[in-house]
Amino acid sequence: MPTYKQQFNKKHKQKLSQSNSLEDIAKLSGYKLAGLKTIFMKGKGAYKSSPESVRPNVTSAEQWGYSRVYASINPKSKSYNIDKSHLIKRA
């Protein structure tokens, strides 16, 4: 099953393994950068406050933060329902 990052990249016609900055994700998804930064910081905080719940292949708080962002912008994910209040479309 593809990761949320791979699903995002496929939707936006990029290489599946391509990394994106928060600015890139905001531009491509149409969501405001401020909301994505909030979600990113929530992911980093979760990594630091609950390291036992982090998958072994995740090596940094930033990686966990980006994972949270990619999951949150996918309407089919659990994270979307939790973080959708931060997801505001740009005008």
WOKA-V516353 format. One record per backbone hydrogen bond with DSSP energy under -0.5 kcal/mol. CO is the residue of the C=O (numbers start at 1). NH is the residue of the N-H. Records with the same first field share a line. If there is no record, write none. Layout:
BEGIN
CO: NH / NH
END
This chain:
BEGIN
3: 7
4: 8
5: 9
6: 10
7: 11
8: 12
9: 14
10: 13
15: 18
21: 25
22: 26
23: 27
24: 28
25: 29
26: 30
30: 90
32: 36
33: 37
34: 38
35: 39
36: 40
37: 41
38: 42
39: 43
40: 44
41: 45
42: 46
43: 47
44: 48
45: 49
46: 50
50: 53
51: 54
55: 58
57: 59
60: 64
61: 65
62: 66
63: 67
64: 68
65: 69
66: 70
67: 71
68: 72
69: 73
71: 74
73: 75
74: 77
77: 81
78: 82
79: 83
80: 84
83: 86 / 87
84: 87
86: 88
87: 89
88: 32
END
